[in-house]
Amino acid sequence: MKREDRSLLVVTHLCQLLDFVSGFGGLIVPLVLWLTQKDKVWDMEEHGKKIVNFQLSMMLYALISIPLIFLGIGILALIAIGLIGLAFPIINAIKTSNGEPVDYPFSIKFFK
């Protein structure tokens, strides 16, 4: 039986910020929460997929940006990726807390 746990969903979104604190964990912790709680918490399946898709997309964009440093646009791309990676987990945590639907722009749908 599933339970509603909006606070766990908020924490799942905010765990992405671990990348900024420790350098890793922004994908691992939400992935573990998603996989262990998707059958227990309402909407964890949807939120987990969106978070993992977003994190994988940001990693892919960062990898693509590294060679672009030699063309002069890679640094700007990495700064933009960092700002997007900081802003949208916070925005979506607030939306989740308010019961609003979340959206991560620029996400590639690895998991549907």
C-alpha positions in Angstrom: 0.0 0.0 0.0 1.4 3.4 -1.0 1.5 6.4 1.2 1.6 10.1 0.4 5.0 11.5 1.6 5.5 14.9 0.0 8.4 15.6 2.4 10.4 12.6 1.0 9.7 13.8 -2.5 11.1 17.3 -1.6 14.2 15.7 0.0 14.6 13.6 -3.2 14.7 16.8 -5.3 17.0 18.6 -2.9 19.5 15.6 -2.7 20.6 16.6 -6.2 22.4 19.5 -4.6 24.8 17.1 -3.0 26.9 17.6 -6.2 27.6 21.1 -5.1 28.5 20.1 -1.6 30.5 16.9 -2.0 31.1 16.7 -5.7 29.0 13.5 -6.1 25.8 12.0 -4.8 23.4 14.2 -6.8 22.5 11.2 -9.0 23.2 8.4 -6.6 21.1 9.4 -3.6 17.9 10.3 -5.7 18.4 7.1 -7.7 18.5 5.0 -4.5 15.5 6.8 -3.0 13.6 6.3 -6.2 14.4 2.6 -6.6 13.7 1.8 -2.9 10.6 4.0 -2.4 8.8 3.9 -5.8 6.4 1.1 -4.7 5.8 2.7 -1.3 5.3 6.5 -1.9 2.8 8.1 -4.3 4.4 9.9 -7.2 7.9 8.7 -6.4 8.0 6.8 -9.7 7.3 10.0 -11.7 9.5 12.3 -9.6 12.4 9.8 -9.6 12.4 9.3 -13.3 12.4 13.1 -13.9 15.2 13.6 -11.4 17.4 10.8 -12.9 16.7 12.0 -16.4 17.7 15.5 -15.4 20.9 14.4 -13.7 22.0 12.2 -16.6 21.2 15.0 -19.1 23.3 17.5 -17.1 26.2 15.0 -17.0 26.0 14.5 -20.7 25.8 18.2 -21.4 28.9 18.8 -19.1 30.8 16.1 -21.0 30.0 17.6 -24.3 31.0 21.1 -23.0 34.5 20.0 -22.0 35.9 19.8 -25.6 34.0 23.0 -26.4 36.3 24.8 -24.0 38.9 24.9 -26.8 36.3 26.8 -29.0 35.7 29.3 -26.2 32.1 28.4 -25.5 32.7 25.5 -23.1 33.2 27.6 -20.1 30.0 29.5 -20.7 28.2 26.2 -21.2 29.5 24.7 -18.0 28.5 27.9 -16.1 25.0 27.6 -17.5 24.8 23.9 -16.7 25.9 24.7 -13.1 23.2 27.4 -12.7 20.5 25.2 -14.2 21.6 22.3 -12.0 21.4 24.5 -8.9 18.1 26.3 -9.7 15.8 23.6 -11.0 16.1 21.2 -8.1 15.2 24.0 -5.7 12.4 25.2 -7.9 10.9 21.7 -8.2 11.3 21.0 -4.5 9.2 24.1 -3.8 6.7 23.0 -6.4 6.5 19.5 -4.9 6.0 21.0 -1.4 3.1 23.0 -2.8 1.6 20.0 -4.6 2.3 21.5 -8.0 3.6 19.4 -11.0 7.3 19.5 -11.6 9.3 19.9 -14.8 13.0 19.7 -15.6 13.7 21.5 -18.9 16.6 20.3 -21.1 16.0 16.7 -19.8 16.5 13.9 -22.2 14.0 11.1 -21.6 16.3 8.2 -20.7 13.5 6.7 -18.6 9.9 7.2 -19.6 
